[in-house]
Amino acid sequence: MAVINLGKLVYLWQGDYSAATAYAAYDVCRYQNKVYICTEDTAAGENPASVPVKWDLMTEGIPATADVGTDGQVLTSNGPNLAPTFQAAIISENTTISVAASGGDFTTLKDAYDSIKDKRIAPDVTVTVSLAPEVFTETASIVISHPDGAQILISGPTPLNTAITGQHGVSGSAGAYSCILNVTNASIFETGRYCLIADATGS
């Protein structure tokens, strides 16, 4: 019975181009960020640039750029121009950012906010900016404008608790009362600071 050699019926992927390899017709390889198909047998070293008559371009990738984005960003293209862009990174789990003069993630509230202003926050995730128990002086305005701002919590230090032991006096009138209270530990209060009074007994 006669044997008919049909040759290669499909393309044969050869991976990255190697100058040491002699390629045959219908071999496919990657060369300088592009994919080529060999149209006729080549000798070693006959690459698509040096002997283009033996190669046809199949696909062309996007050249690498200096802008490689940051951790967690998603690479997209802007349509037919194939220019790479990066979507905002996503904070996917509850995160606490500490602000302190030393030992914290940042030394100012502004720097802490700037670290997340270009990131999105996943649903049901909270970002807490925790301020240390000290005085912070901000030299620039802080504008909190974030698409997920409802999920950003700015909190102060752990509350300093004391008990009210009695009332020293009341003055003033409706809407403007002044009440002096006796507490067990007055040293925790600083002049000009505000405090919250809570009913710890539930009565």
Rosetta blueprint (number, residue, H / E / L):
1 M L
2 A L
3 V L
4 I L
5 N L
6 L L
7 G L
8 K L
9 L L
10 V L
11 Y L
12 L E
13 W E
14 Q E
15 G E
16 D E
17 Y L
18 S L
19 A L
20 A L
21 T L
22 A L
23 Y L
24 A L
25 A L
26 Y L
27 D E
28 V E
29 C E
30 R E
31 Y E
32 Q L
33 N L
34 K E
35 V E
36 Y E
37 I E
38 C E
39 T L
40 E L
41 D L
42 T L
43 A L
44 A L
45 G L
46 E L
47 N L
48 P L
49 A L
50 S L
51 V L
52 P H
53 V H
54 K H
55 W E
56 D E
57 L E
58 M E
59 T E
60 E E
61 G L
62 I L
63 P L
64 A L
65 T L
66 A L
67 D L
68 V L
69 G L
70 T L
71 D L
72 G L
73 Q L
74 V E
75 L E
76 T E
77 S E
78 N L
79 G L
80 P L
81 N L
82 L L
83 A L
84 P E
85 T E
86 F E
87 Q E
88 A L
89 A L
90 I E
91 I E
92 S L
93 E L
94 N L
95 T E
96 T E
97 I E
98 S E
99 V E
100 A L
101 A L
102 S L
103 G L
104 G L
105 D L
106 F E
107 T L
108 T L
109 L H
110 K H
111 D H
112 A H
113 Y H
114 D H
115 S L
116 I L
117 K L
118 D L
119 K L
120 R E
121 I E
122 A L
123 P L
124 D L
125 V L
126 T L
127 V E
128 T E
129 V E
130 S E
131 L E
132 A L
133 P L
134 E L
135 V L
136 F L
137 T L
138 E L
139 T L
140 A L
141 S L
142 I L
143 V L
144 I L
145 S L
146 H L
147 P L
148 D L
149 G H
150 A H
151 Q H
152 I E
153 L E
154 I E
155 S E
156 G L
157 P L
158 T L
159 P L
160 L L
161 N L
162 T L
163 A L
164 I E
165 T E
166 G E
167 Q E
168 H E
169 G E
170 V E
171 S E
172 G L
173 S L
174 A L
175 G L
176 A L
177 Y L
178 S E
179 C E
180 I E
181 L E
182 N E
183 V E
184 T L
185 N L
186 A H
187 S H
188 I H
189 F L
190 E L
191 T L
192 G L
193 R L
194 Y L
195 C L
196 L L
197 I L
198 A L
199 D L
200 A L
201 T L
202 G L
203 S L
